[in-house]
Amino acid sequence: MITLDVVNIKCGGCEAQILAALSGVGLSDIKIDVANQQIFFDGDEKIVKEILTKMGYPPADSKEAKSFFKKAKSYVSCMIGKTKK
């Protein structure tokens, strides 16, 4: 199982959007720890990083983690996730 530390996960809405996106590309055994901003999964780490960065949840050690644009994008993803719950 791979563990990935990310930024901008704020709530269950974020979690729902991330689960939907990662499940859609065939990853298995996905778990999200909102409080610690960690994602656990079995699958291709490179693909997961690309998807999460596009959604606004980049890896904590990436240059995108400090991007205001990525933070704003994560809020949009979060709100979409809340409305789908």
C-alpha positions in Angstrom: 0.0 0.0 0.0 1.3 3.5 -0.9 0.9 6.4 1.4 0.8 9.9 -0.1 0.9 13.1 2.0 -1.1 15.9 0.3 -2.4 19.4 1.0 -5.8 21.1 0.9 -8.0 18.2 2.1 -10.5 19.9 4.3 -13.6 17.8 4.7 -15.8 14.9 3.6 -16.6 16.7 0.4 -12.9 16.7 -0.5 -12.8 13.0 0.5 -15.8 12.2 -1.7 -14.3 13.9 -4.8 -10.9 12.2 -4.3 -12.5 8.8 -3.9 -14.6 9.2 -7.0 -11.6 10.4 -9.1 -9.2 7.7 -8.0 -11.8 4.9 -8.2 -12.6 6.0 -11.7 -9.0 5.1 -12.9 -9.1 1.6 -11.4 -7.2 2.1 -8.2 -8.0 -0.3 -5.4 -8.1 -0.2 -1.6 -8.3 3.6 -1.4 -8.4 5.2 2.1 -8.3 8.8 3.0 -7.3 10.3 6.3 -8.8 13.8 6.2 -7.3 14.9 9.5 -3.7 14.0 8.5 -4.2 14.8 4.8 -3.0 11.4 3.7 -4.2 9.1 1.0 -3.5 5.3 1.0 -4.0 3.2 -2.1 -2.8 0.4 -4.3 -1.9 1.4 -7.8 0.2 3.8 -9.9 1.6 6.6 -7.7 2.5 8.8 -10.7 -1.1 8.7 -12.0 -2.5 9.5 -8.5 -0.2 12.5 -8.1 -1.2 13.8 -11.5 -4.9 13.4 -10.8 -4.7 15.0 -7.3 -2.6 17.9 -8.5 -5.2 18.7 -11.2 -7.9 18.5 -8.6 -6.1 20.9 -6.2 -4.7 18.3 -3.8 -1.0 18.2 -4.7 1.6 16.1 -2.8 2.8 18.0 0.2 6.4 18.0 -1.0 5.6 19.4 -4.5 6.0 23.0 -5.7 2.3 23.0 -6.4 1.6 22.6 -2.7 2.3 26.3 -2.2 0.2 27.4 -5.2 -2.7 29.7 -4.4 -4.4 28.5 -7.6 -4.3 24.9 -6.4 -5.7 25.8 -3.1 -8.6 27.7 -4.8 -9.2 24.7 -7.1 -9.4 22.4 -4.1 -12.3 24.6 -2.6 -14.2 24.1 -5.8 -13.7 20.3 -5.7 -14.7 20.4 -2.0 -18.0 22.1 -2.7 -18.8 19.8 -5.6 -18.1 16.8 -3.3 -20.4 18.3 -0.6 -23.3 18.7 -3.0 -23.0 15.1 -4.2 -23.1 13.6 -0.7 
